[in-house]
């Protein structure tokens, strides 16, 4: 299950980006495109397994937001949503120029409020 490795990479990235506030994380929000091969339930399960081994993060919440697939039509110069994996614009022309749907990113990190701030 590659989700376990992804969760580990998420925590490593957060530790590198927020070394002084890393232990204060209370919520992580991910955005995963439909083409990213990420299943929200599997990433959630991998996350829960990870925090069992890291009791300091048992209180951290993970939210996974699934993003639809959007493509760009070179014929009419408009973006359109891909529905049922049909990469055909509303103008009727096919397009394989994906502009959203392949990404997996940390979109938001929420930290515990410190009374001294």
N, C-alpha and C positions, 0 to 999 in steps of 0.2 A: 504494500500500500504506500504509494508515493506521498500521500497526504501527511504521513508522519514526518518525513523529511521536510516538507513544506512548513509545517508547524515549527519545527526546530529552527529552520531558517528565519522564520518570522521573529522568533524570540532572539536569535543572534543579531538580526538587523536592529531590533529595538534596543538591545543592549549597547550596540555600537553607536546608535543615533542619540540615545538618551542615557548615558552612563550614570549620571547623578540622580536621575528620576526613575530609572528602570524598575526599582522595587515599588514604586508608587503607582504603577499602571493598574487601572481598574477595569478598563474596557478597550478592546481592539475591534475595529471595524475593517472588514476586508470587502473589496469589490472583486467579483469574479465573473468574467464574461462567459456566456454560454459555450463558447468554443475553447475555453481554457482547460477542459477536461477535469475540472474540479467539481466534485459533488458536495454540496453544502453539508449533508448529513455525515459524509465520511470525514470531511475536514473538522467538523464539530466533534466527532468521535475521537479523532486523532488528537485534537486539542485537549479534550477531557482526559485522555490517557497521559498526555504530556504533563498536565498539571498535577496528576496523581504522584508522579515522580518528582515534581517540583512543588512541594507544599506551600512555599511562599507565594505561589500564584494561584492557589485554590480559589481565591476570591475574584479572579479576573474573568470577565465575561467576553465571549467572542460573538460577534454578529457578522454574518456573511450576507452580503447583498449581491444578488445575481443580476448582471447587466444583460440586456437584450443585445442581439446582433444588429449592428447598423452598417450599411455599406454606402458607397458613394457612386452615383451614376455619372459617368463621363459624358453621356449623351445629353442629358438635361441639366447637368451640373447641380444635382440635388442629392441630399442624403435620404436614405429610406431604411425602414426597419425590415429585416429579413424575418419572414414568418414561415414556419414549417420548413426551414432550410431552403427556401426558394429565393435564390439570389437574383430576383427579377424586380426591377424598379416599377413604380406605378406607371411610367411611360411605356412599359412593355419590353425594355431593353435589359439584357442580362448584365450583371456586373459582379466581379469577384474582388473588388477593392474594399476590403473590410476596414472600417474606421473605428469600430467598437465591437468588443465581444471576445477578444483573445486575451485580454489583460487579466492579471491577478496582482492586486496591489493593496497595500495597507492604506486605507483612505482616511482613517482617523484613529487617534490614540487619546484616551482620556485618562488623566492622572487623578489620584486622590488629592483633595485639597489639603494644603499644609496650613496650619493655623498661624505660621510665622510669615506667610506671604502677604 
